[in-house]
Amino acid sequence: MTFEDSLEEVDPTVAEAIDNERERQESTLDMIASENHVSKAVLEAQGSAMTNKYAEGYPGERYYGGCKYMDEVENLAIDRAKELFGAEHVNVQPHSGTQANMGVYFSVLDHGDKILSLSLSHGGHLSHGHKVNFSGKFYEVEQYEVDPETGRVDYDEIAAHAEEFDPDMVVSGASAYPREFDYARLTEIADSVDAYHMADIAHITGLVAGGVHRNPIDDGADFVTGSTHKTIRAGRGGMIMCKEEYADAVDSAVFPGAQGGPLMHNVAGKAVGFGEALTDEFQDHAQQIVDNAKVLADVFSENGLSLVSGGTDKHLMLVDLRESHDDLTGLDAEEALEDVGVIVNKNTVPGETRSPQVTSGIRVGTPGITTRGFEEEQIETIGQLIVDVLNNPADEELKSEAAEEVQRLCDDFPIYA
């Protein structure tokens, strides 16, 4: 064994697992809303020699020598993000969306300060103040919910809640809320109680970059955080955008406040992915994600599936199975669909009575299959297939035919041709 030996030669077990995962992705349809497929160029950047280099600090102010090319790549990522989003300041070092949120909290909040955010069971995120997460342990958190009748956020209720609670920060954004947020209204609510407004766009980063979703920067949010591997296809990681007045506080909160050395191979992937997002082709792609989601939502609704809020404005929808399939849990649905090669995730729904490990709903998204090249025709096909499987989860003959159809679609629309 030598230093130059391949992975297959050095560790065939890991090599086999990676090959199997590549094959699994090629032979199944990823409809998990928080997942996507990056380009070969992003894969190459993230698997590059930049993984070897420490680059603590920021461009021009590193604690290690030999960072010339680290500075070059990080500055590219920052400049491209500024162009994409119109941000005054960008930090591309957070390892994830959650650590981006941590960076914002640490920059302007003190331990015990108050956060008002969307409840996890109503579509929010762990890092917005759930009790099992650091955000729920470090801060005093109260949460707003969606209206039980409409499935939508009630801004008048949020305003009243903010007036009573007097938060230091109002958080918008979600992991399973299918509608656009009114960022301008939320900024207005935050301002009314002298609070910061942080918009977490982890799920919709690519939709905002592609111009098919409201940009909270334009609507006055003080901070905008996101992940870079869902709809924008820039590899796994996080980012923070903010007004210039908070730049130093944010940078200090990320390093040395919450992280040490940045993962520069991931920063390189962000630079490449952001560059791809600046193209006209990406603008068309972002629109197709949304178009596909609306078609899929229509197929579901026309076939009697209940969608939280009645549909979607973006890349995901939340199916509440209780009305149409009361005996079918989210876990049952996830497993039945995985049997035929369609990958979704079980998800809690507003008013949930089952555990988070079982749930009463599934979350379904279009980023991954849109990357594969799916358009309306294929969406209608896969939508009807999902309906058929949910209606007949124990029908092995039907599931066998569905699996064959999924394989045909995978062959016709490969990830890496």
C-alpha positions as CSV (number, residue, x, y, z in Angstrom):
1,M,0.0,0.0,0.0
2,T,1.3,3.4,-1.0
3,F,0.2,7.0,-0.5
4,E,-0.9,7.2,-4.1
5,D,-3.1,4.0,-4.0
6,S,-6.8,4.4,-4.9
7,L,-9.6,4.2,-2.5
8,E,-10.6,0.8,-3.9
9,E,-7.1,-0.5,-3.2
10,V,-6.7,1.1,0.3
11,D,-10.2,0.5,1.7
12,P,-12.4,-1.6,-0.6
13,T,-15.2,-1.7,2.0
14,V,-15.6,2.1,2.0
15,A,-15.2,2.1,-1.8
16,E,-18.0,-0.4,-2.2
17,A,-20.3,1.6,0.1
18,I,-19.7,4.8,-2.0
19,D,-20.3,2.9,-5.2
20,N,-23.5,1.4,-3.8
21,E,-24.7,4.9,-2.7
22,R,-23.9,6.3,-6.2
23,E,-26.0,3.4,-7.7
24,R,-28.8,3.9,-5.1
25,Q,-29.0,7.6,-6.1
26,E,-29.0,6.7,-9.8
27,S,-31.7,4.0,-9.5
28,T,-34.1,5.9,-7.2
29,L,-36.0,9.2,-7.4
30,D,-35.0,11.5,-4.6
31,M,-38.0,13.5,-3.7
32,I,-36.8,14.5,-0.2
33,A,-37.3,18.3,-0.3
34,S,-34.0,19.1,1.4
35,E,-31.8,17.0,-0.9
36,N,-30.5,17.5,-4.4
37,H,-27.8,16.4,-6.8
38,V,-24.7,18.6,-7.4
39,S,-22.9,18.9,-10.7
40,K,-19.7,17.0,-11.5
41,A,-17.9,20.3,-11.1
42,V,-19.1,20.8,-7.6
43,L,-18.3,17.2,-6.7
44,E,-14.8,17.8,-8.1
45,A,-14.3,21.0,-6.1
46,Q,-15.5,19.4,-2.8
47,G,-13.2,16.4,-3.3
48,S,-10.2,18.5,-4.0
49,A,-6.8,19.1,-2.4
50,M,-8.3,22.1,-0.6
51,T,-9.4,19.6,2.1
52,N,-5.8,19.5,3.2
53,K,-5.5,23.2,4.1
54,Y,-6.3,25.1,7.3
55,A,-7.4,28.6,6.7
56,E,-8.6,30.0,10.1
57,G,-9.6,33.6,9.8
58,Y,-10.8,35.4,6.8
59,P,-9.3,36.4,3.4
60,G,-6.3,38.6,4.0
61,E,-6.4,37.9,7.7
62,R,-5.5,34.2,8.1
63,Y,-3.8,32.7,11.1
64,Y,-1.8,30.3,8.8
65,G,0.5,30.8,5.9
66,G,0.0,29.4,2.5
67,C,-3.6,30.7,2.1
68,K,-3.3,32.5,-1.2
69,Y,-5.6,30.2,-3.1
70,M,-7.9,29.8,-0.1
71,D,-8.4,33.6,-0.2
72,E,-9.0,33.5,-3.9
73,V,-11.7,30.8,-3.7
74,E,-13.4,32.3,-0.6
75,N,-13.5,35.8,-2.1
76,L,-15.1,34.3,-5.3
77,A,-17.8,32.6,-3.2
78,I,-18.5,35.8,-1.3
79,D,-18.6,38.0,-4.4
80,R,-20.8,35.6,-6.3
81,A,-23.2,35.3,-3.4
82,K,-23.4,39.1,-3.1
83,E,-24.3,39.3,-6.8
84,L,-26.9,36.5,-6.5
85,F,-28.7,37.9,-3.5
86,G,-27.9,41.6,-3.4
87,A,-26.3,41.2,0.1
88,E,-24.2,43.8,1.7
89,H,-22.1,41.3,3.6
90,V,-21.7,37.5,3.2
91,N,-20.0,34.9,5.3
92,V,-19.6,31.5,3.5
93,Q,-17.8,29.6,6.3
94,P,-20.6,28.0,8.3
95,H,-20.5,24.3,8.0
96,S,-24.3,24.0,7.8
97,G,-27.5,26.0,7.9
98,T,-27.8,25.3,11.7
99,Q,-24.3,26.7,12.3
100,A,-25.2,29.7,10.2
101,N,-28.2,30.3,12.5
102,M,-25.9,29.8,15.5
103,G,-23.6,32.5,14.0
104,V,-26.4,35.0,13.8
105,Y,-27.7,34.2,17.3
106,F,-24.2,34.6,18.8
107,S,-23.6,37.8,17.0
108,V,-26.4,39.9,18.5
109,L,-28.1,37.8,21.2
110,D,-27.1,37.1,24.8
111,H,-27.8,33.9,26.7
112,G,-31.5,34.0,27.8
113,D,-32.6,36.5,25.2
114,K,-36.0,35.9,23.5
115,I,-36.7,34.3,20.1
116,L,-40.1,34.1,18.4
117,S,-40.2,31.5,15.6
118,L,-42.4,28.9,13.8
119,S,-43.1,25.7,15.7
120,L,-41.3,22.6,14.4
121,S,-44.5,20.6,14.2
122,H,-46.0,23.4,12.1
123,G,-43.1,23.4,9.6
124,G,-40.3,25.2,11.5
125,H,-36.8,23.9,12.1
126,L,-34.9,22.5,15.1
127,S,-32.5,25.4,15.1
128,H,-35.3,27.9,15.5
129,G,-35.7,27.1,19.2
130,H,-36.7,23.5,19.7
131,K,-36.0,22.4,23.2
132,V,-33.7,19.5,22.2
133,N,-31.5,22.0,20.1
134,F,-28.9,24.4,21.4
135,S,-31.2,27.2,20.4
136,G,-33.9,26.0,22.7
137,K,-31.4,25.6,25.6
138,F,-29.6,28.9,25.2
139,Y,-32.6,31.2,24.6
140,E,-36.1,31.8,25.8
141,V,-38.3,30.7,22.9
142,E,-42.0,31.0,22.1
143,Q,-43.3,29.8,18.8
144,Y,-46.1,30.8,16.5
145,E,-48.2,28.2,14.6
146,V,-50.1,28.0,11.3
147,D,-53.9,28.6,11.3
148,P,-55.6,25.3,11.8
149,E,-58.2,26.1,9.1
150,T,-56.0,27.5,6.4
151,G,-52.6,25.8,7.2
152,R,-51.0,29.3,6.6
153,V,-49.1,31.6,8.9
154,D,-51.4,34.3,10.5
155,Y,-49.4,37.5,10.5
156,D,-51.9,39.3,12.7
157,E,-51.5,36.5,15.3
158,I,-47.7,36.8,15.1
159,A,-47.9,40.6,15.6
160,A,-50.1,40.1,18.7
161,H,-47.7,37.4,20.0
162,A,-44.7,39.6,19.4
163,E,-46.4,42.5,21.3
164,E,-47.1,40.3,24.3
165,F,-43.8,38.3,24.3
166,D,-41.5,41.2,23.3
167,P,-38.8,39.1,21.6
168,D,-35.3,40.1,20.8
169,M,-35.4,38.3,17.5
170,V,-38.2,37.2,15.2
171,V,-37.3,34.2,13.0
172,S,-38.9,33.4,9.7
173,G,-38.3,30.3,7.5
174,A,-39.2,26.7,7.7
175,S,-38.3,23.1,6.7
176,A,-41.9,22.0,5.9
177,Y,-44.0,25.1,5.3
178,P,-45.1,25.1,1.6
179,R,-46.0,28.8,1.3
180,E,-44.0,32.0,0.8
181,F,-43.4,34.1,3.9
182,D,-44.4,37.8,3.9
183,Y,-40.9,39.0,4.8
184,A,-41.8,42.6,4.7
185,R,-44.6,42.1,7.2
186,L,-42.3,40.1,9.4
187,T,-39.7,42.9,9.3
188,E,-42.4,45.3,10.2
189,I,-43.5,43.1,13.2
190,A,-39.9,42.8,14.3
191,D,-39.3,46.5,14.1
192,S,-42.5,47.2,16.1
193,V,-41.0,45.5,19.1
194,D,-37.4,46.6,18.5
195,A,-36.3,43.1,17.5
196,Y,-34.1,41.7,14.8
197,H,-35.6,39.8,11.9
198,M,-33.6,36.7,10.8
199,A,-34.9,35.0,7.7
200,D,-33.7,31.4,7.3
201,I,-34.0,30.5,3.6
202,A,-32.2,27.1,3.9
203,H,-34.8,25.4,1.7
204,I,-35.3,28.1,-0.8
205,T,-31.8,29.5,-1.3
206,G,-31.9,28.4,-5.0
207,L,-35.4,29.7,-5.6
208,V,-34.4,33.1,-4.3
209,A,-31.2,33.1,-6.3
210,G,-33.2,32.1,-9.3
211,G,-35.6,35.0,-8.9
212,V,-38.7,32.8,-8.4
213,H,-39.2,33.5,-4.7
214,R,-39.2,36.7,-2.6
215,N,-35.8,37.8,-1.4
216,P,-36.0,38.7,2.3
217,I,-33.0,41.0,1.8
218,D,-35.2,43.2,-0.4
219,D,-37.8,43.1,2.4
220,G,-35.5,44.5,5.1
221,A,-34.4,41.4,7.0
222,D,-31.4,42.1,9.2
223,F,-30.0,38.6,8.7
224,V,-30.5,36.0,6.1
225,T,-29.2,32.5,6.6
226,G,-29.3,29.4,4.4
227,S,-27.8,26.1,3.5
228,T,-26.1,25.6,0.1
229,H,-27.1,22.1,-0.8
230,K,-30.9,22.0,-1.2
231,T,-32.2,24.1,-4.1
232,I,-29.0,25.9,-5.0
233,R,-26.8,22.8,-5.6
234,A,-23.6,24.3,-4.2
235,G,-22.6,21.4,-2.0
236,R,-23.2,20.8,1.7
237,G,-22.7,23.9,3.9
238,G,-24.2,27.1,5.2
239,M,-24.0,30.8,4.7
240,I,-25.0,34.1,6.4
241,M,-25.9,37.3,4.7
242,C,-26.5,40.5,6.6
243,K,-26.5,44.3,6.6
244,E,-23.0,45.8,6.7
245,E,-23.5,47.1,10.2
246,Y,-23.6,43.6,11.5
247,A,-20.6,42.3,9.4
248,D,-17.9,42.3,12.1
249,A,-20.2,40.8,14.8
250,V,-21.3,38.0,12.4
251,D,-17.8,37.2,11.3
252,S,-16.5,37.1,14.9
253,A,-19.5,34.9,15.9
254,V,-18.6,32.3,13.2
255,F,-14.9,32.4,13.8
256,P,-13.7,32.2,16.5
257,G,-17.1,32.1,18.2
258,A,-18.7,28.9,16.8
259,Q,-16.1,27.3,14.5
260,G,-12.4,26.9,14.0
261,G,-11.0,26.3,10.5
262,P,-13.4,26.5,7.6
263,L,-13.9,23.5,5.4
264,M,-12.2,25.1,2.4
265,H,-13.1,22.2,0.0
266,N,-16.8,23.0,0.8
267,V,-16.2,26.7,0.3
268,A,-14.8,25.8,-3.1
269,G,-18.0,23.9,-3.8
270,K,-20.0,26.9,-2.8
271,A,-18.0,29.1,-5.2
272,V,-18.6,26.8,-8.1
273,G,-22.3,26.3,-7.3
274,F,-22.9,30.0,-6.9
275,G,-21.2,30.5,-10.2
276,E,-23.6,28.0,-11.8
277,A,-26.5,29.8,-10.2
278,L,-25.6,33.1,-11.9
279,T,-26.4,31.6,-15.3
280,D,-29.6,32.0,-17.3
281,E,-29.9,28.2,-17.3
282,F,-30.2,28.2,-13.5
283,Q,-33.0,30.8,-13.7
284,D,-34.9,28.4,-15.9
285,H,-34.1,25.5,-13.6
286,A,-35.4,27.4,-10.5
287,Q,-38.7,28.2,-12.3
288,Q,-39.0,24.5,-13.4
289,I,-38.7,23.4,-9.7
290,V,-41.6,25.5,-8.8
291,D,-43.7,24.6,-11.9
292,N,-43.1,20.9,-11.2
293,A,-44.1,21.3,-7.6
294,K,-47.4,23.0,-8.6
295,V,-48.2,20.2,-11.0
296,L,-47.4,17.5,-8.4
297,A,-49.6,19.3,-5.9
298,D,-52.4,19.4,-8.4
299,V,-52.1,15.6,-9.1
300,F,-52.2,14.9,-5.4
301,S,-55.2,17.1,-4.8
302,E,-57.1,15.8,-7.7
303,N,-56.7,12.3,-6.4
304,G,-57.9,13.1,-2.9
305,L,-54.7,13.7,-1.0
306,S,-54.9,16.5,1.6
307,L,-52.2,19.1,1.3
308,V,-51.3,21.4,4.2
309,S,-52.4,24.9,3.2
310,G,-54.0,23.4,0.1
311,G,-51.0,23.5,-2.2
312,T,-47.5,25.0,-2.5
313,D,-45.7,28.2,-3.6
314,K,-42.3,26.6,-3.8
315,H,-40.5,23.3,-4.1
316,L,-42.3,21.2,-1.5
317,M,-45.6,20.1,-0.3
318,L,-46.8,18.5,2.9
319,V,-49.3,15.6,2.6
320,D,-51.5,15.1,5.6
321,L,-52.6,11.5,5.4
322,R,-55.1,11.6,8.2
323,E,-58.0,12.7,6.0
324,S,-57.5,10.3,3.1
325,H,-55.6,7.4,4.7
326,D,-56.2,7.5,8.4
327,D,-54.7,4.1,8.9
328,L,-51.6,4.9,7.0
329,T,-48.8,6.6,8.9
330,G,-46.1,8.8,7.5
331,L,-43.6,6.0,8.2
332,D,-45.8,3.5,6.4
333,A,-46.0,5.8,3.4
334,E,-42.3,6.4,3.4
335,E,-41.5,2.7,3.4
336,A,-44.1,1.8,0.8
337,L,-42.7,4.4,-1.6
338,E,-39.1,3.4,-0.9
339,D,-40.1,-0.1,-1.9
340,V,-40.7,1.1,-5.4
341,G,-37.7,3.5,-5.6
342,V,-39.4,6.8,-4.6
343,I,-37.6,8.4,-1.7
344,V,-39.6,10.8,0.5
345,N,-39.6,11.5,4.2
346,K,-42.2,11.0,6.9
347,N,-43.1,14.4,8.5
348,T,-45.1,15.8,11.3
349,V,-48.2,17.9,10.3
350,P,-50.0,20.7,12.2
351,G,-52.0,19.2,15.0
352,E,-49.8,16.0,15.0
353,T,-50.8,13.3,17.4
354,R,-48.2,10.6,16.4
355,S,-44.6,10.6,17.4
356,P,-41.9,12.3,15.2
357,Q,-40.7,8.8,14.4
358,V,-44.1,7.7,13.0
359,T,-45.9,10.9,12.0
360,S,-49.2,11.5,10.1
361,G,-47.7,13.0,6.9
362,I,-45.0,12.9,4.3
363,R,-43.0,15.8,2.8
364,V,-42.5,15.6,-0.9
365,G,-40.2,17.9,-3.0
366,T,-39.1,18.5,-6.6
367,P,-35.5,19.7,-6.5
368,G,-33.8,16.4,-7.1
369,I,-36.0,15.2,-9.9
370,T,-35.9,18.6,-11.6
371,T,-32.2,18.4,-11.6
372,R,-32.6,15.0,-13.4
373,G,-34.6,16.8,-16.1
374,F,-38.1,16.1,-15.1
375,E,-40.8,18.4,-16.5
376,E,-44.5,18.4,-16.3
377,E,-45.1,15.1,-18.2
378,Q,-42.8,13.1,-16.0
379,I,-44.2,14.9,-12.9
380,E,-47.7,13.8,-13.7
381,T,-46.5,10.2,-14.2
382,I,-44.6,10.1,-10.9
383,G,-47.5,11.9,-9.1
384,Q,-50.0,9.3,-10.2
385,L,-47.6,6.5,-9.3
386,I,-47.2,7.9,-5.7
387,V,-51.0,8.1,-5.4
388,D,-51.4,4.5,-6.6
389,V,-48.9,3.2,-4.1
390,L,-50.4,5.2,-1.2
391,N,-53.8,3.8,-2.1
392,N,-52.5,0.2,-2.3
393,P,-49.4,-0.1,-0.1
394,A,-49.8,-3.9,0.3
395,D,-50.5,-4.6,-3.4
396,E,-47.2,-6.3,-4.4
397,E,-48.1,-6.6,-8.1
398,L,-48.9,-2.9,-8.3
399,K,-45.7,-2.0,-6.5
400,S,-43.7,-4.2,-8.8
401,E,-45.1,-2.4,-11.8
402,A,-44.5,0.9,-10.1
403,A,-40.9,-0.1,-9.4
404,E,-40.4,-0.9,-13.1
405,E,-41.8,2.6,-14.1
406,V,-39.4,4.2,-11.6
407,Q,-36.5,2.3,-13.1
408,R,-37.5,3.4,-16.6
409,L,-37.6,7.1,-15.5
410,C,-34.2,6.7,-13.8
411,D,-32.7,5.2,-17.0
412,D,-34.3,7.9,-19.2
413,F,-33.1,10.7,-16.8
414,P,-29.7,9.8,-15.3
415,I,-28.1,12.1,-12.8
416,Y,-24.6,11.8,-14.3
417,A,-24.9,10.7,-17.9
